Amino acid sequence: KTEDGTVHGASLLKESVVLKLNGGLGTGMGLDFAKSLLKVKGNDTFLDLTAKQVISMRKAYKQNVRFALMNSFSTSDDTMAFLQKYPDIVSDPDLEFVQNKVPKLDKTTYMPGDYPANPKCEWCPPGHGDLYAALEGSGTLDKLLEQGVKYMFVSNSDNLGATMDLDLLSYFAKQDYSFMMECAERTNNDKKGGHLAVRTKDNQLILRESAQCPDEDEDQFQDISKHRFFNTNNLWIRLDRLKEEIVKNGGFIPLPMIQNGKTIDPKNDDSLKVLQLETAMGAAIECFSKAGAVCVPRTRFAPVKKCNDLLLLRSDAYVVTPDSRLVMNPVMEAAPKMGLDSKKYKFVQALEAATELGTPSLVDCTALKVDGLVYFTRKNIFVGKVTITNSSSEPKVLPPGTYTNCTINLDAAPGLGAVCPKKMPTTPIEGQKPGTSGLRKKTAVFMEPNYLANFVQSTFSTIKTMGADIETKTLVVGGDGRYFNPEAIQIIVKMAVANGVNRIWIGKDGILSTPAVSAIIRERGPSYMSPFGAFILTASHNPGGPNEDFGIKYNVENGGPAPEKV
C-alpha cells in the first residue's frame, strides 16, 4: 500500500477490466454445471458474490468498472441465464467470450477419445492458458484496446479473495510491468502447487507446475524453503503489450504444454483413460521481459478446489463484507487446517448430505480432521484441534455440543445406513394355524422366543407369493392396547422392514380397533399408498395381562379377515 495508491488506482479504473475465468465445471467435485453456480454462502453462489462486488465498486467509484467472463462451451449457457437477475451486468454486450475446446486423447493411441454414451465428454477446454488465444481469436482483445483499456486483472471465478485492489492496480501501473503475478508464501499445504522461480541463464521469472516436474526432482520442487512463493493465479496484464507479444510470435503466446491424465467421463473411473492437453496462463510470465511478481496476503487466495475449502467458506470462519467480499472472520488469527476424508467427501453431494442440518462452527477451530462419513448440525461447535472418526460403512451423526481439543470415535453410535436384515434359523411351531378370529394364546406363549416372529414371517412369506405389493403399498399395525402390545408392534415393524415394506401406519400409542383397521384399509390414502393388509393385535373379549390372553390376526387388502387360502 502507498499513500496515494487508492486514489491513483481509482483514476485508472476507466482503463481497466476485471476478468473472471469461468470455464470450469468442477467435475473433480462431482458437479456437472458451472462451478461458479455452486452456493458458497447462504443462498449466494460464487457468481452472485462476484456480480455484487462489481456493482458495489461501480457505485463506490461512480463509474462503469468493466467486467468480463471467459466461459467455456460447458458453462456459457448456464452462466448467462443465471446472470439475468443482474440487469446492470448482463446488459453489457461484451460481458463474455468463450474459450476454445479440444478433444481428449486416448492415452494409448493418442487419437481423439470416443465415448458414444456421452459425446460431450469427448471434449475439454485446453486449460486457462487458452486465455490469450481466446482473447485474440474472439476479437475481445482488439475491442478492449480500441476502447482504451490498458490494464486487465484476471482471477479464477472460485477465488472470492481475488478482487480489483486499487493499491495493486496503482503499483502495477507505476512499475510499468507488462505482466505481474500475485504470489503468496508457500506452506506445506501448497508444496504440490506451481511455484515461481528464476531461470538461471537469463534471470527471467518463470512458473513451474508439478505436472512439468520430473520424478527425480520432486523433492526439490516441494522444498518450500528453496521455492518460497506459489502462484495464486491472480494476474495483472498490460493488454497493449500482450498484443505486441502475440503479433511477435505469429498470433499466439508460446506456453509449455501440460499433459493431465484423466478418464474420459470424470464420474466414471472405469471409462477410457485419456490425456487432456492444457496450458497454464501464469506460465506466460516468462514471455515478458518486463514481468514482475508481488507477494500478497493469503486473504487474496481463497479458492475452492475440494470440499474442505467449501465447508470452511460456508462456516462462520468466513464472513461477507458490505461490498460482498468473502473474508476470514476478523476474530480469527488463521483459518483452521481442514482434513475431511478425501474419499467420503470427494464430491459436493456428499458434503451437502453431511451438512443438511446445518454447518458446524469453525470460528474457534484450529484443525478439523474427519475420517469416515460423519453428518454435522449447526449445533456442532469445534474449538481447537478436533478429530472425528467413523470406521463403519454407514454415516454417523455427531451429537450437538461443543467439542474442544478432542478425538471423537463414532463407531458405536447409531448409523444412518440402510437397515441390514438378519436371517435367523427357526423351526415350525405346533398350533399356530389361525382360526376365524386369528391366533389366540396365553401372553406368555407369545413372549416365547420366535413365537410371534414365526407367525409374522409366515404371513409375509405367504402374501408375497400371492402377489401382495408390499414395497409400494402400506402396512397397517395396531391393537387393543393389552399387555405386550408395544413389544409385539416393535417385532412386527422390524420384520416388515426386513421383508421390504417401505411404509407402515401405526395407530397412536399402538391402539387401533378392528373396525378402525378395516376402515383405514378401505378408505385411507391415494391408491398408490393404499394398504395391502394389516396386523391387528387383539384377543377380543378375552382378558389381557401377563397371565392372560394375547392374540394376532391379519386382515387383507379388502379390509376383511384373511381367507382360508392365506
N, C-alpha and C positions, 0 to 999 in steps of 0.2 A: 504494500500500500504506500502511496505517495501523497503528499499534501494536496495536490491538485488532481489526483488520479480520477476520482469520481466525476469531477466537473469536466475534465478533459475527455474522459471516456464517453460521457453523455453527449458531448459535441460530435463524437464520431459515430453515433448510432445511425445517423442518416446515411452513412456509408457502409453499414454493417448488415449482416444477415445471420440469423440463428438457424442452424440446420440440425435436425434430428434424424439419425439413422433408424429407419423403422421397417426394415425388411425382414426381420426375424419372426418366425412362428413360435419359437420356444419349444420345438419338438423334443428337446432334451428333458423338458419338464412335463411332457405329456400333452402339450397344447396343439390344437390344430387351427388356431386363429392367431391374429397378430398379438404378439406378446405384450405390446403396449396397451391392449384392451383388458389386461388382467387387473382385477381390483387390487389395489395396494393399500389404501387407507380408507376405511369406511366404504362408501359406495363409489369413491373416486378411483379411476384407473390411472395408469401412468400418463395416458394421453389427456385425461381430464386435467391433471395437475400441470402438465406441460402447457396446455392451452390457457389455463388460468394464469400461469406465470407470464406468458406473453401479453395477455390482456392487461394484467396488473402493471407490467413495465410500460406498456403504451399509455396507460392512464397517468402513471407517475411522471413520465417524461414528456407527455403531451405530444407524442409523435408516433408515426406508424413504424414501430420496430418490425423489420421484415422477419418472416418466419417461413421455413420451408421444411418439407419432409422428403427423404429418399425412401420411397416404398419399394416393395418387390411385387412380382406378379402374384404372390400369395397373400399380400397384405393390403394392396391398394383399395380394393372394393370395400372391405370391412372398415378400413380406416376412414375413408372419405364419407361413408354412410354414417359412421359414428359421429364425425365432426359436424354434422348438420345442426347439432344443438348449439354450436358456437358460430352464429352467422358472421361475426366480425372476422373469424379465422377462415372459414370455408369460402367466403366470398372472394378471396384472393385468387385470381386466375393462375398465378404462378406458385400455388401452395405446394404442389407435388411434382416430382419427376420420378420415373420408375427405373430401377436398376436393371441390368441385363440378367439373362438366365443362361445357364449352360447345362449340358447333360451330365448326369452322374456316370462314371466309367466303371465298367465291370473290372473288379480288382485283378482278375486273371487274364482277361483278353485285352483290356484297355479300350474296349469298344463301348459305345453308349449302352447303359444298362436297360434291360427290358423288364417291365412289370405290368402286365396286362390287368392285374387285379385293381390297380390304381395308377393309371398313366401319369398323373400329376407328380407322383413320387419319383419319376424318372428325371426330373429337372431340379436344379437348385440355383440360388444366387451365388455368384463367384466371390463371396466374401465382401467385407466392407471396403477392401481396396478397390472395388469397382466404382467407388465414388467418383474418381477422376474421369474414367471413361464415360460414366453415365452423365456427369455434368457436361462434358464436351459433346457427347453423342446426342443428347436430348435438346441441345441448344440453350440449356439453362445457364451455362457459364457465360456465353456471349450476351444473353439477355441481361444478366446481372451487371456485367461490365458496362453495357450500354446505359443502364440506369444509374451508373456512378457508384456501384457497390464495390468496395475495395477489400473489406475485411469479412471473413467467414469464420464463425465459431461452430465447430462440429462436435457432436457427442452422441452417445447411444441413447435410444429412447427409454431404456430401462434404468438409466442413471439419473435419478432426480436430484442428485447433488450437483450436477453439471448445469449451471445456469449462466446466462450472459453477465459476467462480472466486469463492471466498468473499470476497476483498477487494473485487471488483467488486459482488457482491451487497450487501455492507455499505455501500459507497459509494452505490449506487443507493437503498437504503433511507434512509440519512442525509440525502441530498439531497432526499428527498421528491419525486423525479421521478415523473411519470406514465408517461414513455416515455424511454428512453435508448438511444442508438445508439453502438456501438463503431466508431470510425473509426481509420484509420491514415494516416500521411504518404504523400501521393501521390508516385510516381516516374514516369518516362517510360513504364514498363510499365503504369501504371494510368491513364494520361491519358484513355483512352476509356471508363472506368467511371464510374458515378454518383458525384457528389461532394456534399458537404454545403455549404450556402450559407445566408446570412441574407437574408431578404426585407426590402428597404429600407423599405417603407412601415410595417411594424409590428415589425421586428426578430425575426420568427418564423423559427426554424430550418426549413429545407426541404431536400428531396432532389431533385437534378436528375439525370435519366437521359439518356444520349446519344440515345435514341430520341425524346426530347422536345425536343431542341435543334435550332433552325433552322440550316440550312446556313450562313447568313451569320454565325452566332455560334459556329461550330465551333472556330475558333482560340482564342477566349476561353474556351470550355468546357474545352479541353485545356491551358490555361495553368496549370501546376502551381504557379507562384509566386503566382497570384491565388487559385485554388481549391486549397487545400493538403491537404484531407482527403477521403478516399474512404470509402464505406460498406462495411464488412466483412460486412454482413447478419447480424451478431450483435446481437440486440436484447433489451432488458430492458423488460418491460411490467407496469404495475400493473393487474391484472385487474379490480379494482373500478372503477377509473376508465375502463378500456376499456368496461365495461358501461354506464357513465354516458354516454359518447360515442355508443355505439350507440343507446341509447334517445333521446338528444337529437336524433340525425339520422334518426330514423324507422326504425331497425332495421338500419343499416349504417354503415360508415365511408367517407366520400366520398374516393375516391382518383383521381388523374388516370389516364386511360386511355392505354395504350401499344399502338401497332399494330406488330406484328412480321411482316415479310414472310417467308414460308416456301413450301415445296412441300408439298402435302397428304400425300405419302409422303416422310418425311425421307431415305429411302435412294434415292429416285428423283428426280434433278434435273429430269427431263423431265415429271414429274407436274404436276397442276394447281397454278397459283400461287394461294396463299391468304394471308389475313391472320389472325393469331392475336391476339385482343384480350386484353390482360393488364394487371394492375396489380402494383406493387411494394410489398411490405409496409413497407419502410423509409419510403415516402412518407407514411405515417401520422404521421410526426414533426410535420408541420405542423398536425395536428388537435388537438394537445395544447398547452395554454398552458404547462404545467409540463413542457416537454420539454428534454432535455439531451443532451450528447454527451461522450464520453471518448476520448482518444487512447490507443490500445493498441499494444503492440509487434507487429511482423509475425508473431511466433510464434502470435498469435491468429488468423491468417489464412493457412490453407494448403489452399485448395480445389483440386479437380481439375476443370478446365474443358477441358483439352486433354491430348494425350499427352505434351507437355512436362512438365506437372505430375506425371503419373503416373509417368514414368520417374524423375523426381527423388525422389519419395517412396519408390519401390521400391529405390532405390540406397542406398549406405552414407552418403549425405548426410543421411539421416534415420534415427532410431533410435526404438524403442518403450521407454517408461519402464516401471517395475514396475507403475504404475497404468494402463497401457495407453494412455497419451498418445503421440502421434506428434510428436516434436520434432526440430529440427535437431541434427545431431551436435555435441556440445559443443566439439569440437576446431576447428570452423569458425567464422569470423567472420561470414560471409554465405553464403547459398545461391548457387550458380553461376547465371549467366544462361543460360537454355536456349533453343535455337533449332533445333528439329527441323523438317525440311522439312514445311510445313503441308499440302502435297498428298499426299506419300508417307506421312505418319504422321497423316493426318486421323482414321482410325478405330483403335480399340483392337486390332482383329485384326492390323493391320499392325505395331503395336508388339510384340504377342505373338510374331509370327513373327520379328521382328528380335532379340528377346531370348530366344529358345527355349534358347539355350546359356548363358544367364545374363545378369545385369545388370552393366554396366560400373561401375567405381569412380569416384565423383564427389566423394569427400570432400576431395580436394586440387585440385579443378577450380574455376576462376573463371568460365569461359564455355565452353559447348559449342555449336558450330554444325554442323549436318549438312545438306548439300544433296544430294538424291538418296536412294535407298534403300540403307541400309547395315545389315548384320547384325553384332551385337556378341556378345561372350562375356564370361564372368565374369573372364577373364584380361586384359581391356582396362582399363588404368588411365590416367585422364586427369589431368594436372597443369597448372595454369594455364589459359591460353586455347588451346583446340584447335578446329580447323576440319577437317571431313572432307567431301570432295566425291566424288560419283559421278554423272557426267553421262550414263552409259549407261542403257539401258532395262531392265536386269536388276539384281537385288540383288547386292551385293558384300560379302564377309565381311572385316571388319577383322582382320588377323592379331593374335594375342596379343602383348602387350607394353605398355610404359609410353610414353605419348605426352605430351611436355612442350612447351608453348608452340609449337605447330607446326601446319602445314597439310598434310594428307594427301590426295593425289589417288589414287583407286582406279580410275580409268578403265581402266587396263591390267591390272588384277587379274582373275583368273578369276571368272566370274559364276555365278549360281545360276539364271538364267532357263532357259526351255525351250530345248532343243537346236534349232538352226535348220538344217535340211538345205540343202545346196547342190546345185544341178543342174550337172553337168559334161558338156560335149559329148564324145561319143565316137563311134567307128565300129566296125562288126563286125570281129572278128579271126579270120582264117582258122585252121582247125584246132582250134577249141575244143569241138567236139562230143565229149562224153564217151563212153567205151566202157563195158563192163560193170563195170570197176574204176575208173570215174571218169576224170578228166582227168590225164594224167601228161606232164610236160615237164621239160626241164632247169631247175634252180633259177633260173638267170639269166633264163630266159624269163618265169617267174612274177614276177620282180622288175622286169620292164619296166613302164613307166607304163601304168596302167589294165588291165593284163592280167588280174590276179586280180579287180579291181573289175568288169570287164566280165562275167566268168563269174558272180560273185556276184549282180550286178544282174539278169542274165538269169534266174537261178534264182528270185529274188524275184518278178520280173515274171510268170513262168510260174505259180508256185504260187498267187499271189494271184488270177490269172484262173481258176484251177481250184478256188477256194473255200477255201484254207487259212486258218484262223483265227489269223493271226499276231499280232493285237493282244492277245488274252486268253490264248493258249496260249504255250508255251515253245520257244525255240530252244536246241539243244544244240550246243556247239562244243568240239572237242578234236583232238588229233593224236598222232603218234608221237614228237614232240619233235625232229624233224630240223631242220636249218638253215633259217631263215626262218619257222619255226613261230610265234614270238611276234609278229613283224611282220604275218604273214598274219592272225592272230587279231584284231589291232587293226583291220585293214581290214574284216574281216567284221563285227565288233561295231559299228563306226561306220556301216556300210552298213545293218546290221539296224535300228539305232535310227532312221536316216533313213527307212527304209521303214515304220516304225510298230511294230516289235517292242518290247514292253514288259518282257519277262522273258527273260534269257539265262542258261543254266547252262554254265559253262566248267570243264573239268577242272582239277584242281590243277596249277599250273605249266603249264597248257595241254596236259596229256597225258591222252589217253583212247584206249584201243584200240578197234578197230572192233566187236568183240563187246560191249565195255562200253557203247559208244554205243547199240547195238541194245537191250541190256537196259534201259538207262535210258529209252529211248523207250517201251518196252513196259510197264515196271513203276513208274517213278518218279513219285510225287506224286499228289494227288487229280485227279479228272477235269478240273476247270476249269484245272489247271496243267499237264496232260499235254502233252508236246512235240508240236509239229506237224511237226518234222523236225530234221535235224542236218547240219552241215558237218563232215566228217572230213578232216583234213589228213594224208595219208599216200601214199607211193608203194610201199607194201607191202614186198616183199623187195628192191626196188631200193636201191642205196646212196644215202646222203644226203650233202649238203655243198654248198658254193658252186659247185662244178663238176660236181655230180652231179644227182640227180633230186629233184623235188618233185611232190606230187600233191594233188588235192582231189576229194572225191565228196560227193554229197548223198543222205542216207537219208530216206525219207518217214515218215509217222506210224505205219506198222506196224512200223518198225524195219529194214525191208529197203532195198536199194538202189533208187534212183529208177527206175521203169519207163521203157520206151522213150517213152511219150507225154509224160513230163516232160522 
